[in-house]
């Protein structure tokens, strides 16, 4: 998970960020008067999965 996205791979997270920035996938927040929020930059190192602890 990074910011508001959950993905199974680094590539899925990167694609979700691109889609958010382009406005092509996540729809519109009705009633919000401001510009869309910019996504934070991804960290310079690969994201690390947290794993599943029980």
C-alpha positions in Angstrom: 0.0 0.0 0.0 1.2 3.5 -0.8 -0.8 6.6 -0.3 -4.4 5.6 -1.3 -3.5 2.6 -3.5 -3.1 -1.1 -2.8 -1.3 -3.2 -5.4 0.2 -6.6 -5.6 3.4 -5.3 -7.2 5.5 -2.1 -7.6 4.2 -1.8 -11.2 0.6 -1.8 -10.0 1.3 1.0 -7.6 3.2 3.0 -10.2 0.3 2.5 -12.6 -2.2 3.6 -10.0 -0.2 6.8 -9.4 -0.1 7.5 -13.1 -3.8 7.0 -13.4 -4.5 9.2 -10.5 -2.3 12.0 -11.9 -3.9 11.7 -15.3 -7.4 11.6 -13.9 -8.2 8.5 -16.0 -9.3 5.9 -13.5 -10.6 7.0 -10.1 -13.5 9.3 -11.0 -14.5 12.6 -9.5 -15.2 13.6 -5.9 -18.6 15.4 -6.2 -19.0 18.5 -4.1 -15.3 19.2 -3.8 -14.5 22.7 -5.2 -10.7 22.6 -5.3 -8.2 21.1 -7.8 -7.5 17.4 -7.5 -4.8 16.6 -4.9 -1.5 15.7 -6.4 -0.1 12.3 -5.5 3.1 12.2 -3.6 6.3 11.1 -5.4 7.1 7.5 -5.0 10.1 6.8 -2.8 13.4 6.3 -4.7 13.8 2.7 -3.5 11.4 -0.1 -4.3 8.3 -0.5 -2.1 8.6 -3.5 0.2 5.6 -5.8 0.8 4.5 -6.0 4.4 3.7 -9.6 4.3 0.9 -11.3 6.1 1.2 -11.8 9.8 -1.4 -13.7 11.8 
